[in-house]
Amino acid sequence: MRGQSTDSSLLNKRIAVVGSGSWATAIAKMVLSNVQEINWFMRSQAKIEEFKQLGRNPSYLSAASFDTSRIHFTSDINEIAKISDVLIVAIPSPFLKTAFNKLRRSIRQKIIISATKGMVQEDNMIISDYMHFRFNVPMEQIGVITGPCHAEEVALERMSYLTIGCPIRERAGKMAELFATPYIKTSLSDDICGLEYSSVLKNIYAIAAGIAHGLKYGDNFLSVLISNSIQEMSRFASSVVPMHRCINDSAYLGDLLVTAYSRFSRNHQFGEMIGIGYSVKAAQLEMEMVSEGYYGTNCIHQLNERYQVSMPIMDAVYDILYQKASPTIVFKELSKKLM
């Protein structure tokens, strides 16, 4: 086990990863650099057996190998809650509620760290609020992880950055110890809700960037689109979670930039497919991974009916994805609103 642990350290707690996708796999790789063993929930027992045989995730980040003797796998959400002190939740938002609806054990005493960059569908709630109100987990026991950090680059051990948010900054520091490696640098924040909303919004703006790319808009337009996106993000975060924050910090602007520009960004890929003429359904069927921004767009649109923040870019993406508006026409009108 790396480093010296104090009684308050999470490094000597029983750590669980909840989820089976690329981000969950990247998180498991990081955490196993710092603790001797982890528990890992995957809903498919067949995938678990295949993982054990291969020593790697059969579906995601197959370049990352694991010593499976250091992993206790289970497909039972109640078992993972029973045997773990810390739950790192990395289930894509469309599937999170289904998984946790099967939970019968109390998780009120657990430390919950959300790595899900989306919102709970139908409830229109960020993950910290969902865990707090649905399962009575105190807010001071909830943390969030944000980028800029793509799972694929973690697998390749390329220099990456994480921001860990928690209402209690000292506890955020304890959470950060789980993820820090020679190639992962961590920073701390007490803006847990602002970080979560920004993580949802940056996926929406990455879809917008992808649509622009698919429509053959150039770099000049994209730079203006992204600069307007960060202003839009700032307006929304300030209205919903009013507190001092520097929107130019890497947790906000940096995460937006990497998601909007990177070839690893599934949200950008999804948007580009829409831009070149795919229907929403066809793009979803062809995508191998979930585009969180698709679901986040509907949640933010409904939430903004209450706050009435000026969000022309989010509105444009919503009209294209949910109102079947023409991307060509919508972006022509959007271009007139950007400055």
C-alpha positions in Angstrom: 0.0 0.0 0.0 1.4 3.4 -0.9 2.1 6.1 1.6 1.4 6.3 5.4 -2.2 6.2 6.5 -3.7 8.0 9.5 -6.8 6.8 11.3 -8.8 9.3 9.4 -7.4 8.2 6.0 -9.6 6.5 3.5 -6.7 4.4 2.4 -7.3 1.9 5.1 -11.1 1.7 4.5 -12.8 -0.9 2.3 -13.1 0.8 -1.1 -15.6 -0.2 -3.8 -16.0 0.8 -7.4 -19.6 0.7 -8.6 -19.8 0.4 -12.4 -18.3 -1.5 -15.3 -17.6 1.1 -18.0 -14.4 2.9 -19.1 -14.5 5.5 -16.4 -15.1 2.9 -13.7 -12.2 0.9 -15.1 -9.9 3.9 -15.1 -10.9 4.7 -11.5 -10.2 1.1 -10.4 -6.7 1.4 -12.0 -6.0 4.6 -10.0 -7.3 3.4 -6.7 -5.4 0.1 -6.9 -2.2 2.2 -7.1 -3.0 3.3 -3.6 -4.7 0.4 -1.7 -4.0 -3.3 -1.5 -7.5 -4.5 -2.7 -10.9 -3.2 -3.8 -14.4 -4.4 -4.2 -16.0 -4.0 -7.6 -19.6 -4.1 -8.5 -20.5 -5.0 -12.1 -24.2 -5.9 -12.9 -23.2 -8.6 -15.4 -21.9 -11.8 -13.8 -20.9 -13.0 -17.2 -18.7 -9.9 -17.7 -17.2 -10.6 -14.2 -16.2 -14.1 -15.2 -14.7 -12.9 -18.4 -12.8 -10.2 -16.6 -11.3 -12.8 -14.2 -10.2 -15.0 -17.1 -8.6 -12.2 -19.1 -7.2 -10.0 -16.3 -8.8 -7.0 -18.0 -12.2 -5.5 -18.7 -13.5 -7.4 -21.8 -15.5 -4.4 -23.0 -13.6 -1.2 -22.0 -10.0 0.0 -21.7 -8.7 -3.4 -22.6 -5.1 -2.1 -22.6 -5.3 -1.8 -18.8 -4.4 -5.1 -17.1 -5.4 -5.9 -13.5 -4.2 -8.4 -10.8 -7.7 -9.9 -10.2 -6.5 -11.5 -7.0 -6.7 -8.0 -5.5 -10.3 -7.5 -6.6 -13.4 -8.9 -5.0 -16.1 -8.8 -7.8 -19.8 -9.0 -7.2 -23.0 -8.4 -9.2 -25.0 -7.8 -6.1 -25.5 -4.1 -5.2 -26.5 -5.1 -1.6 -23.3 -7.1 -1.1 -21.1 -4.2 -2.3 -22.9 -1.9 0.2 -22.4 -4.4 3.0 -18.7 -5.1 2.6 -17.6 -1.5 1.7 -17.0 1.7 3.6 -16.5 3.9 0.5 -18.6 3.7 -2.7 -17.1 5.3 -5.8 -20.1 5.5 -8.1 -19.3 5.4 -11.8 -22.5 4.1 -13.4 -23.7 6.2 -16.4 -26.6 8.3 -15.3 -29.3 6.6 -17.4 -28.6 3.3 -15.5 -27.8 4.6 -12.0 -31.4 4.7 -10.7 -32.1 1.2 -11.9 -29.0 -0.2 -10.1 -29.7 1.6 -6.8 -33.4 0.8 -6.9 -32.3 -2.7 -5.9 -30.5 -1.5 -2.9 -32.1 -2.7 0.4 -29.3 -1.9 2.8 -28.7 1.5 4.4 -25.8 3.5 3.0 -26.3 6.4 5.3 -22.9 5.7 7.1 -21.0 5.3 3.9 -18.7 7.7 2.1 -20.1 8.3 -1.4 -17.8 9.6 -4.2 -19.7 10.3 -7.4 -17.8 9.9 -10.7 -21.0 10.0 -12.7 -21.0 13.0 -14.9 -24.7 13.3 -15.4 -28.0 13.7 -13.7 -30.6 11.2 -12.4 -33.3 10.9 -15.1 -36.9 11.9 -14.3 -35.8 13.4 -11.0 -33.6 16.0 -12.7 -31.2 15.7 -9.8 -27.4 15.8 -9.6 -25.9 12.7 -8.0 -25.0 14.3 -4.7 -28.6 15.5 -4.2 -30.0 12.1 -5.2 -27.8 10.3 -2.7 -28.6 12.8 0.0 -32.4 12.9 -0.5 -33.0 9.3 -1.6 -30.6 7.5 0.8 -30.2 10.0 3.6 -26.4 10.2 3.1 -25.2 13.5 4.8 -23.8 16.0 2.3 -20.5 16.1 4.2 -20.0 12.4 3.4 -20.5 12.9 -0.3 -17.8 13.9 -2.8 -17.5 14.2 -6.6 -14.7 13.7 -9.1 -14.3 15.9 -12.1 -11.7 16.3 -14.9 -10.2 17.3 -17.2 -9.5 13.6 -17.4 -10.3 11.0 -20.1 -10.4 7.4 -19.1 -8.4 6.4 -22.2 -5.5 8.6 -21.2 -5.6 7.2 -17.6 -5.2 3.7 -19.1 -2.2 5.0 -21.0 -0.8 6.7 -17.9 -0.7 10.1 -19.5 -0.5 13.1 -17.3 -4.1 13.9 -16.2 -5.8 16.1 -13.6 -8.7 15.5 -11.3 -10.6 17.9 -9.0 -12.2 16.3 -6.0 -15.1 18.2 -4.5 -16.6 17.9 -1.0 -18.4 20.4 1.3 -15.7 19.7 3.9 -12.4 20.5 2.2 -10.3 18.4 4.6 -12.4 15.4 3.6 -11.9 16.2 -0.1 -8.2 15.9 0.6 -8.7 12.4 2.1 -10.7 11.4 -0.9 -8.0 12.7 -3.2 -5.5 10.3 -1.6 -7.3 7.5 -3.3 -6.7 8.8 -6.8 -3.3 10.5 -6.7 -0.6 8.7 -8.7 2.6 9.9 -10.5 0.5 10.6 -13.6 -2.7 11.9 -11.8 -2.5 15.3 -10.1 -5.4 16.3 -7.8 -6.9 19.5 -6.6 -9.6 20.2 -4.1 -12.9 22.2 -4.1 -15.8 22.8 -1.8 -18.1 23.6 -4.8 -19.6 20.1 -5.0 -22.9 21.1 -6.7 -21.2 23.6 -9.0 -18.8 21.0 -10.2 -21.6 18.5 -10.9 -23.7 21.0 -12.9 -20.6 22.0 -14.8 -19.8 18.4 -15.6 -23.3 18.0 -17.0 -23.1 21.2 -19.0 -19.7 20.5 -20.6 -21.1 17.3 -22.1 -23.9 19.4 -23.7 -21.5 21.9 -25.1 -19.3 19.1 -26.4 -22.3 17.8 -28.4 -22.7 21.4 -29.7 -19.0 21.4 -30.8 -19.5 18.0 -32.5 -22.5 19.2 -34.4 -20.6 22.3 -35.5 -17.8 20.0 -36.7 -20.2 17.8 -38.6 -21.7 20.8 -40.2 -18.3 21.9 -41.4 -18.0 25.0 -39.2 -14.4 25.9 -38.8 -12.1 26.6 -35.9 -13.0 30.3 -35.7 -16.6 29.4 -35.1 -15.7 26.7 -32.6 -13.6 29.0 -30.5 -16.5 31.5 -30.2 -18.9 28.6 -29.5 -16.7 27.4 -26.6 -16.0 30.9 -25.2 -19.8 31.5 -25.2 -20.3 28.1 -23.6 -18.1 28.9 -20.6 -20.1 32.1 -20.1 -23.3 30.2 -20.3 -22.0 27.7 -17.8 -21.0 30.5 -15.4 -24.5 32.1 -15.6 -26.2 28.8 -14.9 -24.0 27.8 -12.0 -24.2 31.2 -10.5 -28.0 31.1 -10.6 -28.5 27.5 -9.3 -25.5 27.4 -6.9 -24.6 31.0 -6.0 -21.1 31.0 -4.5 -17.7 32.3 -5.3 -15.9 30.2 -8.0 -13.4 30.9 -10.7 -15.0 29.5 -13.9 -11.6 29.5 -15.6 -10.3 26.8 -13.3 -9.4 23.5 -14.9 -12.4 21.8 -13.2 -14.7 24.0 -15.2 -13.0 25.5 -18.3 -10.4 22.7 -18.6 -13.0 20.0 -18.5 -15.1 21.8 -21.0 -12.2 22.2 -23.4 -11.0 18.6 -23.3 -14.6 17.3 -23.7 -15.3 19.6 -26.6 -12.1 19.0 -28.5 -10.7 15.5 -27.7 -11.0 12.6 -30.1 -11.8 10.5 -27.0 -15.0 12.6 -26.2 -18.1 10.4 -26.9 -20.3 13.5 -26.6 -18.3 15.2 -29.4 -18.6 12.1 -31.5 -22.3 11.9 -30.9 -22.8 15.5 -31.9 -20.6 15.1 -35.0 -22.8 12.2 -36.1 -25.9 14.4 -35.7 -24.2 17.2 -37.7 -23.4 14.9 -40.6 -27.0 13.7 -40.8 -27.5 10.8 -38.4 -30.8 10.8 -36.6 -30.6 10.8 -32.8 -31.7 7.2 -32.7 -29.2 6.0 -35.3 -26.4 7.9 -33.6 -27.2 6.3 -30.3 -27.3 2.8 -31.8 -23.9 3.2 -33.5 -22.3 4.6 -30.4 -20.6 2.0 -28.3 -20.8 4.1 -25.1 -23.4 6.3 -23.5 -23.4 10.0 -24.5 -24.2 11.6 -21.1 -24.9 14.9 -22.8 -28.0 13.6 -24.5 -29.7 12.9 -21.2 -28.2 15.9 -19.5 -29.7 18.2 -22.2 -33.2 17.3 -21.3 -32.6 17.5 -17.5 -31.0 21.0 -17.8 -33.7 22.2 -20.1 -36.4 21.2 -17.6 -34.5 22.6 -14.7 -33.9 25.9 -16.5 -37.7 26.3 -16.9 -37.5 27.3 -13.2 -34.4 29.5 -13.4 -34.8 31.1 -16.8 -31.1 31.6 -17.4 -30.1 32.7 -20.9 -28.7 29.5 -22.5 -28.9 29.8 -26.3 -26.4 27.0 -26.9 -28.1 24.5 -24.6 -31.4 25.5 -26.1 -30.0 24.9 -29.6 -28.8 21.4 -28.7 -32.2 20.6 -27.0 -34.1 21.7 -30.1 -32.0 19.5 -32.3 -32.0 16.4 -30.0 -35.6 16.6 -28.6 -37.6 18.7 -31.0 -36.1 17.2 -34.2 -35.1 20.6 -35.5 -32.7 20.9 -38.4 -29.1 21.2 -37.2 -28.3 23.4 -40.2 -31.1 25.9 -39.5 -30.6 25.9 -35.7 -26.9 26.6 -36.0 -27.4 29.3 -38.6 -29.7 31.1 -36.1 -27.3 30.3 -33.2 -24.4 31.9 -35.1 -26.3 35.2 -35.0 -26.5 35.1 -31.2 -22.8 34.4 -30.4 -20.4 37.2 -29.8 
